[in-house]
Amino acid sequence: MKPSIGGKLSKDCSRRRYPGIGGRRHNPVMIETKRKEAQERNAKWAALSVREQLAALDRRFGEGQGAKKQRARLEAKLKAPTPAPQVQSVVQAPQTPGKLKAKERREQERAQARAGK
């Protein structure tokens, strides 16, 4: 037991629960466990459709209650039409013989300066 600010003795419970690890907040085993659980939760949530996510929010908080921003985002997804994925093609601009890009021009100037020395 250690004395606290008020003079009373207080227990350091976190060090008793996890001796040698540094308390609850810095327990590497718990950090890894919580990270894995969060990844599993997020994967399950992402696997649900938009309507299923809204239904899950209704079950959790009640019909139309809570999670206002998330509900608004999901409802906007429902209303918005889903566009077909477009394939983007890479088109290179034709190089005119008289114009050079700045990088190429600098390289030529440096080469001429080296040749002139």
FIGUTI-378527 format. One line per 2 residues: number of its first residue (from 0); their letters; for each residue x, y, z of N, C-alpha, C. Coordinates in pm, whole numbers, plus 50000, padded with zeros to 5 digits. Each point is the difference from the previous one (the first is absolute). Layout:
<nodes>
NUM	a	X Y Z X Y Z X Y Z ~ ...
</nodes>
This chain:
<nodes>
0	mk	50084 49881 50000 49916 50119 50000 50087 50124 50000 ~ 49951 50102 49934 50076 50124 49993 49912 50114 50049
2	ps	50060 50102 50058 49918 50113 50046 49953 50083 49882 ~ 49876 50043 50004 49947 50085 49894 50016 50146 50040
4	ig	49949 50089 49919 50014 50143 50025 49932 50041 50131 ~ 49886 49944 50028 49925 50034 50121 50057 49939 50125
6	gk	50100 49915 49991 50060 49939 50116 49947 49860 50026 ~ 49888 49961 49938 49946 49865 50018 50082 49902 49917
8	ls	49995 49876 50041 50069 49898 49923 49908 49951 49889 ~ 50056 49984 49882 49921 49950 49888 50070 49881 49938
10	kd	49920 49911 49945 50054 49881 49935 50030 50032 49855 ~ 50107 49946 49950 50031 50013 49858 49952 49872 49932
12	cs	49868 49996 49974 49936 49878 49951 50052 49956 49864 ~ 50033 50095 49915 50042 49960 49866 50131 49923 50004
14	rr	50089 50034 50087 50126 49927 50009 49980 49864 50065 ~ 49900 49988 50086 49972 49870 50062 49939 49905 49897
16	ry	49914 50053 49912 49935 49912 49903 50097 49949 49896 ~ 50090 50085 49956 50093 49963 49895 50144 50031 50046
18	pg	50053 49921 50090 50133 50031 50051 50106 49981 49892 ~ 50097 50090 49999 50111 49988 49907 49971 50049 49861
20	ig	49876 50039 49970 49966 50044 49866 49984 50151 49995 ~ 49970 50062 50110 49989 50145 50002 49857 50048 50010
22	gr	49913 49918 50050 49862 50045 50021 49909 49964 49885 ~ 49877 50048 50008 49898 49966 49902 50025 50064 49865
24	rh	50043 50124 50001 50007 50075 49874 50111 49954 49908 ~ 50104 49941 50055 50116 49965 49917 50021 49850 49993
26	np	49891 49926 50005 50009 49856 49993 50002 49960 49852 ~ 50113 49955 49947 50008 49969 49857 49907 49887 49958
28	vm	49970 49908 50089 49910 49890 49966 49859 50055 49977 ~ 49956 50089 50088 49867 50057 49986 49991 50092 49878
30	ie	50106 50073 49971 50001 50089 49884 49980 49918 49873 ~ 50072 49890 49988 49989 49915 49882 49862 49934 49992
32	tk	49947 49956 50115 49868 49938 50003 49893 50099 49956 ~ 50007 50121 50054 49900 50102 49964 50009 50037 49853
34	rk	50122 50006 49946 50017 50033 49859 49937 49893 49912 ~ 50022 49873 50034 49943 49890 49921 49847 50002 50008
36	ea	49947 50023 50120 49855 50005 50016 49940 50114 49918 ~ 50066 50114 49999 49951 50115 49923 50001 49970 49851
38	qe	50105 49933 49952 50006 49965 49858 49887 49904 49963 ~ 49972 49903 50088 49890 49907 49973 49866 50072 49997
40	rn	49978 50090 50097 49875 50078 50005 49983 50083 49875 ~ 50106 50067 49958 49993 50085 49881 49976 49918 49874
42	ak	50059 49882 49992 49979 49914 49883 49855 49953 49994 ~ 49943 49963 50115 49860 49957 50002 49907 50114 49961
44	wa	50028 50121 50050 49917 50116 49969 50008 50034 49851 ~ 50119 49993 49945 50019 50033 49858 49933 49896 49910
46	al	49986 49878 50050 49938 49895 49920 49848 50018 49989 ~ 49941 50079 50092 49856 50024 49996 49965 50097 49889
48	sv	49882 49984 49943 49953 50097 49900 49956 50127 50072 ~ 49970 50104 49925 49960 50128 50059 49870 49983 50079
50	re	49907 49928 49944 49872 49977 50070 50021 49919 50128 ~ 50087 49901 49996 50030 49920 50119 50068 50084 50108
52	ql	50087 50093 49958 50065 50088 50097 49899 50090 50067 ~ 49905 50054 49923 49894 50083 50059 49915 49919 50096
54	aa	49968 49876 49963 49922 49914 50088 50076 49969 50129 ~ 50131 49981 49989 50082 49974 50120 50000 50121 50092
56	ld	50008 50120 49942 49994 50121 50082 49864 50014 50068 ~ 49893 49963 49929 49866 50006 50060 49989 49903 50116
58	rr	50055 49880 49984 49996 49902 50110 50081 50048 50119 ~ 50113 50062 49973 50090 50041 50107 49948 50121 50077
60	fg	49953 50103 49930 49964 50125 50065 49850 50027 50003 ~ 49925 49930 49920 49857 50028 49988 49973 50063 49864
62	eg	49874 49996 49958 49961 50050 49868 50033 50148 49984 ~ 50097 50033 49915 50034 50139 49972 50073 50072 50112
64	qg	50046 49929 50101 50068 50062 50115 50151 49977 49990 ~ 50077 50100 50038 50145 49986 50008 50068 49989 49866
66	ak	50131 50020 50000 50086 49987 49882 49945 50081 49882 ~ 49973 50127 50024 49937 50085 49898 50088 50015 49876
68	kq	50127 50024 50021 50090 50021 49885 50015 49871 49918 ~ 50011 49888 50070 50015 49874 49928 49872 49966 49924
70	ra	49885 50026 50062 49872 49976 49931 49989 50089 49876 ~ 50040 50125 50013 49992 50093 49887 50090 49952 49886
72	rl	50119 49953 50034 50093 49950 49898 49943 49877 49930 ~ 49941 49909 50078 49943 49878 49941 49878 50031 49914
74	ea	49915 50092 50045 49882 50037 49923 50039 50071 49871 ~ 50107 50079 50004 50049 50065 49879 50050 49895 49899
76	kl	50061 49893 50051 50045 49893 49911 49881 49930 49936 ~ 49892 49985 50075 49880 49935 49945 49938 50083 49890
78	ka	49996 50132 50020 49935 50089 49903 50084 50022 49875 ~ 50130 50000 50015 50090 50029 49888 50005 49880 49905
80	pt	49991 50024 49870 50014 49889 49906 50144 49952 49998 ~ 50017 49873 49984 50135 49946 49995 50049 50000 49857
82	pa	50100 50080 49969 50052 50005 49863 50081 49875 49967 ~ 49998 49965 49873 50078 49886 49955 50148 50039 50003
84	pq	50086 49908 50039 50143 50033 50004 50052 50031 49860 ~ 50074 50108 49991 50055 50042 49871 50147 49962 49993
86	vq	50040 49954 49884 50138 49964 49978 50072 50124 49950 ~ 50104 50036 50072 50076 50118 49960 50119 49956 49914
88	sv	50015 50066 49888 50113 49969 49915 50103 50112 50013 ~ 50123 49962 49993 50109 50096 50012 50036 50049 49860
90	vq	49983 50129 49979 50031 50059 49870 50114 50098 50022 ~ 50108 49979 49926 50114 50090 50012 49986 50111 49897
92	ap	50027 50119 50045 49992 50116 49911 50115 49992 49897 ~ 49971 50034 49877 50106 49993 49899 50105 50108 50028
94	qt	50125 49962 49985 50110 50092 50022 50024 50081 49873 ~ 50002 50130 50012 50034 50084 49885 50151 50013 49996
96	pg	50060 50000 49882 50146 50000 49992 50064 50128 50055 ~ 49931 50111 49998 50059 50125 50045 49993 50021 50150
98	kl	49907 49934 50069 49983 50022 50143 50050 49881 50079 ~ 50068 50031 50109 50047 49897 50090 49940 50026 50138
100	ka	49987 49895 50074 49956 50017 50138 50115 50063 50077 ~ 49966 50062 50112 50100 50073 50078 50113 49907 50045
102	ke	49965 49880 50042 50101 49907 50047 50096 49962 49886 ~ 49945 49973 49882 50085 49965 49886 50086 50117 49957
104	rr	49943 50122 50004 50075 50119 49962 50118 50021 50095 ~ 49977 49981 50132 50107 50017 50097 50109 49896 49977
106	eq	49962 49877 49968 50100 49895 49974 50087 50037 49880 ~ 49938 50054 49895 50077 50041 49883 50093 50115 50033
108	er	49952 50097 50078 50085 50114 50037 50118 49954 50083 ~ 49978 49906 50091 50110 49949 50082 50101 49925 49913
110	aq	49951 49922 49904 50090 49926 49911 50083 50096 49917 ~ 49939 50109 49953 50075 50099 49921 50102 50071 50088
112	ar	49964 50028 50124 50096 50067 50091 50118 49910 50028 ~ 49976 49869 50018 50108 49907 50026 50091 49986 49877
114	ag	49938 50000 49883 50078 49986 49876 50083 50126 49975 ~ 49953 50116 50042 50069 50126 49978 50117 50019 50094
116	k	50006 49931 50110 50110 50016 50097 50121 49928 49959
</nodes>
